[in-house]
Amino acid sequence: MIVVTGATGTIGRALAGRLSGHDVLAAVRRPADLPCAYALADLERPETIGALLSPGDRLFLNSSLFPGFTAAHRAVIDLAARAGVAQIVTVSVRGARPGQRLGGGLHGEVDAHLRASGVPYAILQPTGFMQNLPGEIRGGLMHGSYGPGPVNYIDARDIADVAAALLTRPAGPGSDHVLTGPESLPHERIAERVGAALGRPVRYVDLPVPEMAAHLERQGMPAPFAADLAALMAETGDGRWASATTEVEDITGRPPRTLEDFLTDHRTTFATP
């Protein structure tokens, strides 16, 4: 059986749809409309996830960040190891390591625990999600502190495709997979392409880190988180997310979706002017 956590999220829901024909069980906090069977369980109570696991199962471990994220994911990994699962596939972030800002540090701690667990694993390390772009554009403007450098984005559906491929083939030794879209672009160019797809101007406004942090605070983000996010944008734009890999095509047999593919399929998710 394939047990899927985070099945109501962007990646998890797409993954559940791609596993049709397999024995799949989604672990969800509340009843949900999903294309597979589900059981009520909660990562904040790791024992409820562990109770779903049996020897030989495959586990897709993924969730948004929450207080206690690291401890909960570590506990689920330990329970999966005791249950004798055949593989854990988890979603991290590109370049994650302990001590980094925000999710990069939390994922880095979980990744290190998984590598040491003795369970065969695949750690997916994607760049930024194209699905986040609609929420970053307001009133025809996209604000950031990335600078002029190119940054890579990936369609979350490609992450689901990679996970589905890995979960339905024989589990190999532990491996990390840096997942990217096919092209890296400066945010100024990303804004132009979004505007062309929407048929209206969209402009990127680059701000120094302190001004971007203040901008995020005005939108209601807590000050410490806003400061870290603005600084993380500047770090991301320094070139560390500029290169593209062939991992998506190597694993799925087809190239990753382009920004234009995403915009064609998600035009209606962008707010109207």
Rosetta blueprint (number, residue, H / E / L):
1 M L
2 I E
3 V E
4 V E
5 T E
6 G L
7 A L
8 T L
9 G L
10 T H
11 I H
12 G H
13 R H
14 A H
15 L H
16 A H
17 G H
18 R H
19 L L
20 S L
21 G L
22 H L
23 D L
24 V E
25 L E
26 A E
27 A E
28 V E
29 R L
30 R L
31 P L
32 A L
33 D L
34 L L
35 P L
36 C L
37 A E
38 Y E
39 A E
40 L E
41 A L
42 D E
43 L L
44 E L
45 R E
46 P H
47 E H
48 T H
49 I H
50 G H
51 A L
52 L L
53 L L
54 S L
55 P L
56 G L
57 D L
58 R E
59 L E
60 F E
61 L E
62 N L
63 S L
64 S L
65 L L
66 F L
67 P L
68 G L
69 F H
70 T H
71 A H
72 A H
73 H H
74 R H
75 A H
76 V H
77 I H
78 D H
79 L H
80 A H
81 A H
82 R H
83 A H
84 G L
85 V L
86 A L
87 Q E
88 I E
89 V E
90 T E
91 V E
92 S L
93 V L
94 R L
95 G L
96 A L
97 R L
98 P L
99 G L
100 Q L
101 R L
102 L H
103 G H
104 G H
105 G H
106 L H
107 H H
108 G H
109 E H
110 V H
111 D H
112 A H
113 H H
114 L H
115 R H
116 A L
117 S L
118 G L
119 V L
120 P L
121 Y E
122 A E
123 I E
124 L E
125 Q E
126 P E
127 T L
128 G E
129 F E
130 M H
131 Q H
132 N H
133 L H
134 P H
135 G H
136 E H
137 I E
138 R E
139 G L
140 G L
141 L E
142 M E
143 H E
144 G E
145 S L
146 Y L
147 G L
148 P L
149 G L
150 P L
151 V E
152 N E
153 Y E
154 I E
155 D L
156 A H
157 R H
158 D H
159 I H
160 A H
161 D H
162 V H
163 A H
164 A H
165 A H
166 L H
167 L H
168 T L
169 R L
170 P L
171 A L
172 G L
173 P L
174 G L
175 S E
176 D E
177 H E
178 V E
179 L E
180 T L
181 G L
182 P L
183 E L
184 S E
185 L E
186 P L
187 H H
188 E H
189 R H
190 I H
191 A H
192 E H
193 R H
194 V H
195 G H
196 A H
197 A H
198 L H
199 G L
200 R L
201 P L
202 V L
203 R E
204 Y E
205 V E
206 D E
207 L L
208 P L
209 V H
210 P H
211 E H
212 M H
213 A H
214 A H
215 H H
216 L H
217 E H
218 R H
219 Q L
220 G L
221 M L
222 P L
223 A H
224 P H
225 F H
226 A H
227 A H
228 D H
229 L H
230 A H
231 A H
232 L H
233 M H
234 A H
235 E H
236 T H
237 G H
238 D H
239 G H
240 R H
241 W L
242 A L
243 S L
244 A L
245 T L
246 T L
247 E H
248 V H
249 E H
250 D H
251 I H
252 T H
253 G L
254 R L
255 P L
256 P L
257 R L
258 T L
259 L H
260 E H
261 D H
262 F H
263 L H
264 T H
265 D H
266 H H
267 R H
268 T H
269 T H
270 F L
271 A L
272 T L
273 P L
